[in-house]
C-alpha cells in the first residue's frame, strides 16, 4: 500500500542507472602521530532500486564507508556522486538540501533515540529541520509514518524506554524514510536484535523497499542476512575491497581466498525435514 | 549412567520494584559426563541466569522457590561459601561473552593466570606452587588452548591481544583448576565469524582431549549446532524442548523452536522468505497463564491459556512441553 503522503520520485536514474557512486574513497585516521588507513581506495556503485551489501569483519572499514558516503565524516581522498551531483564538492545549504534524499539507520536503536524525547518529537524532527510543515499537516505525516512501520498511533506519546528493541528500530527506520529519501544506508540494522525480531525487521525492510521504491546500501557482518537481502555484494577486509559481484556469484563461486574462508566459517545447520 | 549435573524442577524468582520476576519456571535438565549440552534462546529467556545459578553466582536478590541442582552428587543449593570456593572455578568453571571485561587491563596475562593458580591452591588447601612450577603450568595451559608463543602472550597486557586471543586466555584460566564442567556463556558472540570458527574448534578439541563436560549457552543456533550433542530450547524461563541436536534442528516439535529456526536466514539458501514470530517476549512479572508461549503461538487453543503443558517424551531422548506438538 502506497501511503498518500509518501510519493517517491522515480525519475532519479542518472545515465548509467547508478544512484550513488564512489571512486577512490580513502579515509586516513591519525592517532598518536600514526596513520591508519581505515578505508583504502574503495570504489562502489549502487543501482537505483538495488540492494548493495558490504560485508566484512570488524575493522574492515565497512561502517566507515557508510559514514563517508553520508558525508558524516570527511574523506581523505575520493569522490562521491549522488544522483549525478558531486557530494564531495558540496557544502552548507546545498549539502543540507541534498541530504534529505539520503538517510542512515544505525546498528543500535537503543542509542539512536534521545531518551528524553517522545517518539512524536523524534519523528517530527526531520520535518522541522528540512521542511516548513507544521501543525495538523505535520501530525498527519507522523501518523502516516507510524502506519508505514506498522506501529499503533498511540506510540507517539511514548518514550523510547517503553519500546522493545525491534519497535525502536522501526521508529528509526520511520524517521529515516520521513523525508522520502531515495537512498537508505543501513549500518548493521539487525545486529543488536534477536533472530525472531531480526526476521521481522528484514521482512519489513524488503516490503518497504518495494513500496517506497528505495535503494539500500546494507552493511553487515552477518553473511546469511546479506545473502538473503542483497542483489550485489562487496567484500571488504582491512579497508580494501577484495571482491564484488552479484550476491549469487560471490556466495556460490567466491574468487578470493578470504571470501571463501569467511563463507566457510559460518556454521551450517542441518536442513529442516519439512 | 549417573548424571554429572542434574537440575530438577528449578524455580527462581527475582524481586524488583515493579513486582517479582518469575525468571525460571520449573527447569529440568541433566547432563552426563563428557556430554556437551547447548542451551539456546533469545534475550530474556533466562539462559544466563540459569547458567550463573549453576555456579552460585546468580543475581544477588534471586530466590530459589523450589527445585534443586545436584553436581557430582553434591547439592549445590546447600553449599556454604567455603564449600563453594572449592568448586567454583575448580570443579565448575565458566567463560563469558566479552573476554575484555573479565581480564584486568593493568596486569599482564601471565600474572593473571598465575594468580588463578595461587587462588586454586589456596582454596583447595594445597601447598603454594613455586615460581617455576607456576610458569611451567601457565605455559602448559596456554599451549592447551593452542597458543603457539606462550612466552610472548604471558608478557602481554590484554589490550595488546586480539579478541580471539583474549577468549583463549579466559578458556586457559577456566581450565586451570582441571574442571569437570565448563559453562560457556555466549563464548563466540563478540567475535568475528572466522575467529568464532576457531574458538568453536578449540572447544570441540578440549571436549575430545580432556573429556570435558560443557554447557554452552547461546542465542546463535549455528554456534550451538557446531558443538552440542544435545540442545535445550528455552523460552521465557521454561525449557520448551530438549533432545539430540540433529533431531531438534531437523524435526522441531515445539512451535517456538520451529518459529526460531524459520526466522534464521540460511547462508546456503535462496531468497526464501523469512518467517518472523509475531509479537514480543512476555513480561516475566506477569507471565502468560498456562503455556508461556501461547500469545504468540499459531497453534494455541483454550487449553494452552489455562494449563501449563508438561514435559512429554516423544521419541528417543526427545522431550517437548506443548499441548499441540508438531508431528
Interface residues (C-beta under 8 A of the other chain):
Chain A: X57 X58 X164 X166 X167 X194 X195 X196 X197 X198 X199 X200 X202 X203 X221 X222 X223 X224 X225 X227 X228 X251 X261 X262 X263 X264 X265 X266 X267 X268 X269 X270 X271 X272 X273
Chain B: X42 X43 X192 X193 X194 X196 X197 X200 X219 X220 X221 X222 X223 X225 X226 X246 X249 X250 X251 X252 X259 X260 X261 X262 X263 X264 X265 X266 X267 X268 X269 X271 X273 X274 X275 X276 X277 X280
